[in-house]
Amino acid sequence: MAALQHLSSSITAPLPPQLRSRFHPRRRRGCRLLPSASAAPHYEQTDNAITRRQLIGGLQAAAAISLYPLGRKALAADDSLSEWERVFLPIDPGVVLLDIAFVPDDPSHGFLLGTRQTLLETKDGGTTWAPRSIPSAEDEDFNYRFNCISFKGKEGWIIGKPAILLYTSDAGDTWKRIHRDAKLFPGQEPERWQIDAVYIKGTGEKGAELVTDQGAIYVTSNGGYNWKAAIQETVSATLNRTVSSGISGASYYTGTFSTVNRSPDGKYVAVSSRGNFYLTWEPGQAYWQPHNRAIARRIQNMGWRADGGLWLLARGGGLFLSKGTGISEEFEEIPVQSRGFGILDVGYRSEDEAWAAGGSGVLLKTTNSGKTWVRDRAADNIAANLYSVKFINDKQGFVLGNDGVLLKYLG
């Protein structure tokens, strides 16, 4: 009994001043990173973890040991440390992050895009970011929304709205604005194209592939000075020819895509603006190929798995995987713990490992090619929707969201 009383008094006794200064919340220093959004601050975790270990081991004096290392071990034992950390950015609240890319020859050098003309640059792999300005994009009274960025070697491309196309040949040290005229885009009025460019991909020396939300695909091989149509007609024209072939909902098609995703070998999958069907295109085809959705709910987004198959997200939180690889209309629903929030994007780190992100900080992981998914609590306490999952390689990954939320993969 006396031993227990002595133990209790040693645990509840106040810490010496030298230890209190280390754990007082107002005196903690360091960068504002959140290894686990669901975990409490370190000084609270450490105290609780030490108390449990003292009760089990019968330690006599809490102040006679180092608290922080034991707290970290306790967290590791509980497996509560996330694989993601939040990176705080020098941007205004309300900015929605839209795309990220790194220079292939220098994976520490990258760019981050978003609304309100947001352009950030990193030279340490994404740990810290600094605002970057482009003089040619500041000459007019437009607040550009930078939508998409792509690098191939040291050459990079950026598109945005209102219509803007930027090109760099020196890994982003300088950006040049590409101005267009009626001769650049055959078969489509340049003013219409400028409004609707939604995706760009660097393909080689001075080469790029660009997609509009009307389904027009253009390619350039001279740094954007001239473009050639890679497809013979827009999606609206294709549907007018094929609506009698049984594409459900085509008569309600508004003529635009809601999402477009490209595979590494140049195949595209796009979702109609209403989400009632999807379309695919492969290099060499003259037209987009429309497909009926095989599920009752409307489609939120679609993309390519690492093995070449398709993933499909339905509105309301449904996740589906195509049967087999390649383009398919047969999908299997996979149960996920989305807490009722919609899933907005999927990113593959390898053929086995992938991450899915969505509304209200939903973050899910699979390690068996999508057969089962478990929830990661990294963003549970972050009041933001996560729109995009991007893996640069198997060691570099990022999750982008609204209100300037950026999560970095820890590997």
Buried (B, 14 or more C-beta within 10 A) or exposed (E): EEEEEEBEEBBEEEBEEEBEEBBEEEEEEEEEEBBBBBBEEBBEBBBEBBBEBBEEEEBEEBBEEEBBEBBBEBBEEEEBBBBBBBBBBEBEEEBBBBBBBBBBEBBEBBBBBBBEBBBBBBBEBBEBBEEBEBEBBEEEEBEBBBBBBBBBEBBBBBBBBEBBBBBBBEBBEEBBBBEBEEEBBEEBEBEEBBBBBBBBBBBEEBBBBBBBBBBBBBBBBEBBBBBEBBBEBBBBBBBBEBBEEEBEBBEEBEBBBBBBBBBEEBBBBBBBBBBBBBBBBEEEBEBBEBBBBEEEBBBBBBBBBBBBBBBBBBEEBBBBBBEEEBBBEEBEEBEBEBEEBBBBBBBBBEEBBBBBBBBBBBBBBBBEBBEEBEBBBBBBEBEBBBBBBBBBEEEBBBBBBBBBBBBBBBE
